[in-house]
Amino acid sequence: MTADLKADVNRRAAALFAAIDDYEEADFLSAIDALAAELPEDDADALFHRGSARDSWGHSDLAVPLYARALEIGGLTGENRRRATIQMSSSLRNIGQVEEALATLQKERENGEDHLSDALDCTIALCLATLGREREGLSLVLVALAKHLPRYNRSMANYGRALVEEAE
């Protein structure tokens, strides 16, 4: 298998996901599965796309094992590793494994910042809210959102951090 084939499959999978609303569930899953079949059976990116497809249609229980296997194998291309971690954790939360999801996300946070950091923090916030720790979750979301506001960036980030500091 060539790197070009993997890049092509990833590009075509991204195009399918961009048009997901144009598909019925079965047709979308079939299209992703056909793409994934172009890669070796135990290819991490193929497993990631298959997990993402099931996740996108509300089948968290089917997505988690696919994400977990992809992460276990290693070798996910580009940002797919971080996305798999975030998406698997979100799915774990959906199926009631919130503590595991939160621990996975917090460990991922140690890998530094990138363009997915705010999505990571939002997923952590959802886990915290599920665990009854809404104030901590709101703090994370406000700090993440503050970077994107046209004004009041500093104030909102400070207010977000203060929510947790006040509680301590």
SULNOR-V82837 format. One record per helix or strand. SS is the DSSP state (H for helix, E for strand). FROM is the first residue (numbers start at 0). LEN is the number of residues. If there is no record, write none. Layout:
# SULNOR-V82837
ss->(SS;SS)
from->(FROM;FROM)
len->(LEN;LEN)
This chain:
# SULNOR-V82837
ss->(H;H;H;H;H;H;H;H;H;H)
from->(2;19;24;43;59;79;97;116;133;152)
len->(16;3;12;13;14;15;12;14;13;15)
